[in-house]
Amino acid sequence: MQTQKRSEHKENSKLWWDERFASVKEGTFLYSKEPSGFLMNYLDLIPTGGKILDIACGEGRNAAALAAKGFQVSALDFSQVALERAQKFISSLP
């Protein structure tokens, strides 16, 4: 993970997250493009084809993985920058 410069915005505020996501270089991810290992380990507990709401979806790594497994996914984040990055990431997938 890259080193972040100190923000002038309150930690975990919308502006703070916008700034964090905006600081990530094109083609890279704040965390990873791979879905959460925890999520994937417990995926079998979710009914097949179930509806999932991914709250604080960030760059969309979990939403993309869940959709690829056949789930109906709605993803949201209060960072517009994160949502734009998620849309770009998901659009790039086969």
Beta strands, then each sheet from edge to edge (+ up, - down):
strand 1: 51-55
strand 2: 72-76
sheet 1: 1+ 2+
end
